[in-house]
């Protein structure tokens, strides 16, 4: 299950969010690609079954998420972090050259 998952934001792209919990509401397929088309079918995926049918989450995706408040409710603010900046998808990061 991806949609509805709570995870921690580990990146630095979104100021003030590092180390904070977020809840996933959708996957923006290919969201980091320069040719990403938000109007394309299958771009904004809000269902785990549809996501699985499209091949799941990749390192090229972004996530539509909302920060969690201390009481477990979500903020009204939506953020779109890269999947590799979320703890639950950190395994999709490419290893850095040494």
C-alpha positions in Angstrom: 0.0 0.0 0.0 1.3 3.4 -1.0 -1.7 5.7 -0.9 -2.5 6.7 2.7 1.0 5.8 3.9 2.6 8.0 6.6 6.4 8.5 6.1 9.2 10.9 6.9 10.5 13.5 4.5 14.3 13.3 4.4 15.1 15.7 1.6 16.1 19.4 1.5 14.1 20.5 -1.5 11.1 21.7 0.6 12.3 24.2 3.2 11.2 23.4 6.8 9.9 19.9 6.0 13.1 17.8 6.6 12.4 15.2 9.3 8.7 15.8 9.4 6.0 13.2 8.8 3.8 13.4 5.7 0.8 11.4 4.4 0.8 10.2 0.8 -2.4 11.1 -1.2 -1.3 10.4 -4.7 1.7 9.5 -7.0 2.6 11.9 -9.8 4.0 9.5 -12.3 7.2 10.8 -14.0 6.8 14.0 -12.0 10.5 14.9 -12.0 10.9 14.5 -15.7 11.2 17.7 -17.7 8.6 16.4 -20.1 6.1 15.5 -17.4 2.5 16.2 -18.5 0.1 16.8 -15.5 -2.8 16.4 -17.9 -1.8 13.0 -19.2 -3.8 9.9 -18.2 -2.1 8.0 -15.5 -0.1 11.0 -14.2 -2.0 11.7 -11.0 -2.7 8.3 -9.4 -4.8 8.0 -6.2 -5.4 4.3 -6.1 -3.0 1.5 -5.2 -4.5 -0.9 -7.7 -4.1 1.5 -10.6 -0.6 2.3 -9.4 0.3 -1.3 -9.4 -1.2 -1.7 -12.9 1.1 1.2 -14.1 4.2 -0.5 -12.7 4.3 1.0 -9.2 6.5 3.8 -7.9 9.7 4.8 -9.6 12.6 7.2 -8.8 11.2 9.5 -11.5 8.0 10.1 -9.6 6.8 12.8 -7.2 4.3 12.3 -4.4 1.3 14.5 -3.5 1.5 14.6 0.3 0.3 16.6 3.2 2.3 17.3 6.4 1.0 15.6 9.5 0.2 17.6 12.6 1.2 16.5 16.1 -2.4 15.0 16.6 -2.2 12.9 13.4 -4.4 15.1 11.3 -3.1 16.6 8.0 -2.4 20.2 7.2 -4.3 21.8 4.4 -1.0 22.4 2.5 0.0 19.9 -0.2 3.6 19.3 -1.1 5.1 17.3 -4.0 8.4 15.8 -2.8 10.5 13.5 -5.0 9.8 9.9 -4.0 13.5 9.4 -3.2 13.2 12.1 -0.5 10.7 10.0 1.5 11.9 7.4 4.0 9.6 4.7 2.6 11.2 5.0 -0.9 14.8 5.8 0.0 15.8 2.4 -1.4 15.1 3.9 -4.9 18.0 6.3 -4.6 20.9 5.5 -6.9 24.1 4.9 -4.9 26.5 7.9 -5.0 29.9 7.4 -6.7 32.8 7.5 -4.4 
